[in-house]
Amino acid sequence: MNRISANLNIMIKASEKASKILIRDFGEIEKLQVSKKGPADFVTNSDLKAEKIIIEELKKAKPNYSIISEENGTENNKDKNNTWIIDPIDGTVNFLHGVPHFAISVALKSNDEIISGLIFDPIKNEMFYAEKNEGAFFNNHRIRVSKKNKINDCLFVTGGKIDNEPDLPYRKSGCAALDMAYVAAGRYDGYFQNNLNLWDIAAGIILIQEAGGILNEINLSINKNIKIIASSSDIRPKLIEKLNNF
């Protein structure tokens, strides 16, 4: 097992605690009360409960760190250089429909870079995590991005609306966090999407970097409308060429 920092340990414990609620609620999906937050953007009691647990756990350990979370927005505390970035359920639409493909995502931004990230899929009990200069891991095993270099041997993943259909083998899974985790683990060969929120992708950024992947430059001081193209360095030129209209 690799050495993990105190901060990552806190993130793991917080997400494991919150996941108990999600697993229970997922089992009783029909009883969930759903309020409409906007088109195709539901928020559930589970979301709010999970977020509350994660924030409480993180605050217990680091009361001064600032927080950016999907439901609560931005909370500037004494320490503005360290910020937790939290998405209690990425893939809420899947969750709501009883599709077991969603994840808890927690990242730590220090100054202006992500130094720690965790993506936890509670239903499949799959945990992906990474820390700066320490590598990326899946359930304690080291992971690397795919080594494929022929585009037709690859499988890419995206989400959201696509105006120009790219000539690529790709899927849409409905969970940006897991899409990025799967790229880090070599399951997908690359990921591209527009109009993302910081909390969808913060943990995925460091996972892909530490797994040897490459991303476009991302401005971490912006919370919305982020564009991502992530893959291995081997396939990147071919992917970019195919996405020239993206």
C-alpha positions as CSV (number, residue, x, y, z in Angstrom):
1,M,0.0,0.0,0.0
2,N,1.3,3.5,-0.8
3,R,1.8,6.2,1.8
4,I,-1.2,8.5,2.0
5,S,-1.2,12.0,3.5
6,A,-3.3,13.0,6.5
7,N,-5.5,15.1,4.1
8,L,-6.2,12.3,1.8
9,N,-7.0,10.1,4.7
10,I,-9.6,12.6,5.9
11,M,-11.1,12.7,2.4
12,I,-11.3,8.9,2.3
13,K,-13.1,8.7,5.7
14,A,-15.5,11.5,4.8
15,S,-16.5,9.9,1.5
16,E,-16.9,6.5,3.0
17,K,-19.1,7.9,5.7
18,A,-21.3,9.8,3.2
19,S,-21.5,6.8,0.9
20,K,-23.5,4.8,3.5
21,I,-26.3,7.3,3.0
22,L,-26.1,7.1,-0.8
23,I,-26.1,3.3,-0.8
24,R,-29.1,3.2,1.5
25,D,-31.0,5.8,-0.5
26,F,-30.1,4.2,-3.8
27,G,-31.8,1.1,-2.5
28,E,-35.0,3.1,-1.8
29,I,-34.8,5.2,-4.9
30,E,-38.5,5.3,-5.5
31,K,-39.1,7.0,-2.1
32,L,-36.7,9.8,-2.8
33,Q,-38.1,13.3,-2.8
34,V,-36.8,15.3,-5.6
35,S,-37.0,19.0,-6.0
36,K,-36.3,20.5,-9.4
37,K,-33.3,22.7,-9.6
38,G,-33.4,23.3,-13.3
39,P,-33.7,21.4,-16.5
40,A,-31.9,18.1,-16.4
41,D,-30.3,19.2,-13.1
42,F,-32.0,17.5,-10.2
43,V,-31.1,17.7,-6.6
44,T,-32.0,15.1,-4.1
45,N,-32.2,14.8,-0.4
46,S,-29.4,12.3,-0.7
47,D,-27.2,14.9,-2.4
48,L,-27.7,17.4,0.5
49,K,-27.3,14.8,3.2
50,A,-24.1,13.4,1.7
51,E,-22.7,16.9,1.2
52,K,-23.4,17.8,4.8
53,I,-21.6,14.7,6.1
54,I,-18.6,15.4,3.9
55,I,-18.3,19.0,4.9
56,E,-18.7,18.2,8.6
57,E,-16.0,15.6,8.5
58,L,-13.6,17.8,6.5
59,K,-14.3,20.8,8.9
60,K,-13.7,18.7,12.0
61,A,-10.2,18.0,10.7
62,K,-9.4,21.3,9.0
63,P,-11.7,24.0,10.3
64,N,-10.0,26.8,8.5
65,Y,-9.9,25.5,5.0
66,S,-12.2,27.1,2.5
67,I,-14.9,25.0,0.6
68,I,-16.4,25.0,-2.9
69,S,-19.3,22.5,-3.2
70,E,-22.1,21.9,-5.6
71,E,-25.0,22.6,-3.4
72,N,-23.5,25.1,-0.9
73,G,-21.5,27.2,-3.3
74,T,-18.3,28.9,-2.1
75,E,-17.4,29.3,1.6
76,N,-14.3,31.4,2.2
77,N,-12.8,30.6,5.6
78,K,-9.6,31.8,7.3
79,D,-7.4,29.7,5.0
80,K,-8.1,30.9,1.5
81,N,-5.0,29.1,0.0
82,N,-6.5,25.7,0.8
83,T,-9.9,24.8,-0.6
84,W,-11.9,21.6,-0.5
85,I,-13.8,21.0,-3.8
86,I,-16.8,18.7,-3.3
87,D,-19.4,17.0,-5.4
88,P,-21.5,14.7,-3.2
89,I,-23.1,12.9,-6.1
90,D,-21.7,13.3,-9.6
91,G,-24.1,11.5,-11.9
92,T,-27.3,12.5,-10.0
93,V,-29.5,11.7,-13.0
94,N,-28.1,8.2,-13.1
95,F,-28.7,8.0,-9.3
96,L,-32.3,9.1,-9.6
97,H,-33.1,6.6,-12.3
98,G,-31.6,3.7,-10.4
99,V,-28.5,3.4,-12.7
100,P,-25.5,2.4,-10.5
101,H,-23.0,4.8,-12.1
102,F,-22.3,7.8,-9.9
103,A,-19.6,8.9,-7.6
104,I,-18.5,11.1,-4.7
105,S,-15.7,13.5,-5.7
106,V,-13.5,15.4,-3.3
107,A,-10.4,17.4,-4.2
108,L,-8.0,19.7,-2.3
109,K,-6.8,22.8,-4.1
110,S,-3.7,24.4,-2.6
111,N,-2.7,27.8,-3.8
112,D,-3.6,27.3,-7.5
113,E,-3.3,23.6,-8.1
114,I,-5.1,20.5,-7.2
115,I,-2.8,18.5,-4.9
116,S,-5.1,15.7,-3.8
117,G,-8.1,14.0,-5.4
118,L,-10.5,11.2,-4.6
119,I,-13.4,9.7,-6.7
120,F,-15.4,7.0,-4.9
121,D,-18.1,4.8,-6.6
122,P,-19.9,3.4,-3.6
123,I,-22.1,0.9,-5.5
124,K,-19.1,-0.8,-7.1
125,N,-16.9,-0.1,-4.1
126,E,-14.3,1.4,-6.4
127,M,-12.0,4.1,-5.0
128,F,-9.7,6.2,-7.2
129,Y,-7.3,8.6,-5.6
130,A,-4.1,10.6,-6.4
131,E,-1.7,13.0,-4.7
132,K,0.8,15.3,-6.3
133,N,4.0,13.5,-7.1
134,E,2.7,10.3,-5.5
135,G,1.0,8.6,-8.4
136,A,-2.6,7.5,-9.0
137,F,-4.3,4.5,-7.4
138,F,-7.4,2.4,-7.7
139,N,-8.3,0.4,-4.6
140,N,-4.6,0.6,-3.5
141,H,-3.2,-0.5,-6.9
142,R,-1.1,1.9,-9.0
143,I,-2.9,2.9,-12.2
144,R,-1.7,4.4,-15.6
145,V,-3.4,5.8,-18.6
146,S,-3.8,3.6,-21.7
147,K,-0.9,3.0,-24.0
148,K,-3.0,2.6,-27.2
149,N,-2.0,4.7,-30.2
150,K,-4.4,3.7,-32.9
151,I,-7.6,5.7,-32.7
152,N,-9.9,2.8,-33.8
153,D,-8.6,0.6,-31.0
154,C,-9.6,3.2,-28.5
155,L,-12.8,4.0,-26.6
156,F,-13.4,7.6,-25.6
157,V,-16.0,9.1,-23.4
158,T,-17.9,12.4,-23.3
159,G,-21.0,14.0,-21.8
160,G,-23.3,16.9,-22.4
161,K,-24.4,18.2,-25.8
162,I,-22.2,17.7,-28.8
163,D,-22.8,19.9,-31.8
164,N,-20.4,18.3,-34.3
165,E,-20.4,14.5,-34.0
166,P,-16.7,13.5,-33.8
167,D,-15.6,10.5,-35.9
168,L,-14.5,8.5,-32.9
169,P,-15.5,5.4,-30.9
170,Y,-17.1,7.0,-27.8
171,R,-19.6,6.5,-25.0
172,K,-21.7,8.8,-22.8
173,S,-21.9,7.6,-19.2
174,G,-23.5,10.5,-17.4
175,C,-20.8,10.8,-14.7
176,A,-17.8,13.1,-15.5
177,A,-15.9,12.2,-12.3
178,L,-16.0,8.4,-13.2
179,D,-15.2,9.2,-16.9
180,M,-12.0,10.9,-15.7
181,A,-11.2,8.2,-13.2
182,Y,-11.6,5.6,-15.9
183,V,-9.2,7.5,-18.2
184,A,-6.7,7.5,-15.4
185,A,-7.2,3.7,-15.0
186,G,-6.8,3.0,-18.7
187,R,-10.4,1.8,-19.1
188,Y,-11.2,4.7,-21.4
189,D,-8.5,6.1,-23.7
190,G,-9.6,9.8,-23.5
191,Y,-12.3,12.2,-22.3
192,F,-13.6,15.4,-23.9
193,Q,-16.4,17.6,-22.7
194,N,-17.5,21.3,-22.6
195,N,-19.4,23.3,-20.0
196,L,-18.2,21.5,-16.9
197,N,-18.2,22.7,-13.3
198,L,-15.0,22.7,-11.2
199,W,-16.5,20.2,-8.7
200,D,-17.2,17.7,-11.5
201,I,-13.6,17.5,-12.6
202,A,-11.2,18.7,-9.8
203,A,-10.4,15.2,-8.5
204,G,-10.2,13.8,-12.0
205,I,-7.6,16.4,-13.0
206,I,-4.9,15.1,-10.6
207,L,-5.9,11.5,-11.1
208,I,-5.2,11.8,-14.9
209,Q,-2.0,13.8,-14.3
210,E,-0.6,11.4,-11.8
211,A,-1.6,8.4,-14.0
212,G,0.6,9.9,-16.8
213,G,-2.1,11.6,-18.8
214,I,-2.3,15.0,-20.4
215,L,-5.0,17.6,-20.1
216,N,-5.5,21.0,-21.7
217,E,-4.8,24.0,-19.5
218,I,-7.6,24.6,-17.0
219,N,-8.1,27.8,-15.0
220,L,-8.9,26.6,-11.5
221,S,-10.1,30.0,-10.4
222,I,-13.2,29.6,-12.6
223,N,-16.0,27.3,-11.3
224,K,-18.1,26.9,-14.5
225,N,-18.0,26.4,-18.2
226,I,-14.8,24.5,-18.2
227,K,-13.7,22.5,-21.3
228,I,-11.6,19.4,-20.9
229,I,-9.7,17.2,-23.3
230,A,-7.8,14.5,-21.5
231,S,-5.9,11.4,-22.7
232,S,-2.5,9.8,-22.9
233,S,0.3,11.6,-24.7
234,D,0.4,8.8,-27.3
235,I,-3.1,9.3,-28.6
236,R,-3.4,13.0,-27.9
237,P,-2.4,14.4,-31.3
238,K,-4.9,12.0,-33.1
239,L,-7.6,12.8,-30.6
240,I,-7.1,16.6,-31.0
241,E,-7.2,16.2,-34.8
242,K,-10.6,14.4,-34.6
243,L,-11.9,17.0,-32.2
244,N,-10.9,20.0,-34.3
245,N,-14.5,21.3,-34.3
246,F,-15.0,20.6,-30.6
